Amino acid sequence: MKILIVDDNILTRSMIKDLLTEMGHEITGEAETGDEAIEAYRQQKPELVLMDLIMPGKSGLEALQEIRALDPAARVVMVTAVQQGPITGELIEKGATGILHKPFMYEELEALLKKF
């Protein structure tokens, strides 16, 4: 699967990239802000976006909404350390395909990706 990784932390992006590569997925690109994520999605048309919720500038939620406006079929999984019920509901309501809570294990990421 072709995947775009969005996180403001380079170490997190690197870890996710290593895991996805090990699983046999192709990384189409990386972004560290919401604005970069939107532009990367527009240019690369990945099959899936793994996006952090909290980033400087435009949040993951705002970027999610803009990506979904560009492509209503976009599949965006939000990756977040925030583990509160209300935010989970809001993310799904705003178009997130799934939610992955940090810290996560290899098996959790693998199980999530098998749903696509």
BELLINFEN-V889433 format. One record per pair of residues at least 12 apart in sequence whose C-alpha atoms are under 8 Angstrom apart, sorted by the first residue. I is the first residue (numbers start at 1). J is the second residue. Records with the same first field share a line. If there is no record, write none. Layout:
I = J, J
//
This chain:
1 = 24, 25, 26, 47, 48
2 = 25, 26, 27, 28, 46, 47, 48
3 = 25, 26, 27, 28, 29, 46, 47, 48, 49, 50
4 = 27, 28, 29, 30, 31, 40, 41, 46, 48, 49, 50
5 = 17, 27, 29, 30, 31, 49, 50, 51
6 = 30, 31, 32, 33, 34, 37, 49, 50, 51, 52
7 = 30, 31, 32, 33, 51, 52, 55
8 = 31, 32, 33, 52, 55, 56
9 = 32
10 = 32
13 = 30
19 = 106
23 = 110
28 = 44, 46
29 = 44
32 = 55
33 = 55, 56, 57, 58, 59
34 = 55, 57, 58, 59, 60, 62, 63
35 = 58, 63
37 = 63
38 = 63, 66, 67
41 = 67
42 = 70
47 = 74, 75
48 = 74, 75, 76, 77
49 = 75, 76, 77
50 = 76, 77, 78, 79
51 = 76, 77, 78, 79
52 = 78, 79, 80
53 = 78, 79, 80
54 = 80
60 = 78
61 = 91, 94
64 = 76, 94, 95, 96
65 = 94, 95
68 = 95
75 = 96, 97
76 = 95, 96, 97, 98
77 = 96, 97, 98, 99, 100
78 = 91, 96, 97, 98, 99, 100
79 = 99, 100, 101, 102
80 = 99, 100, 101, 102
81 = 101, 102, 103
82 = 101
83 = 101
98 = 112
100 = 112
//
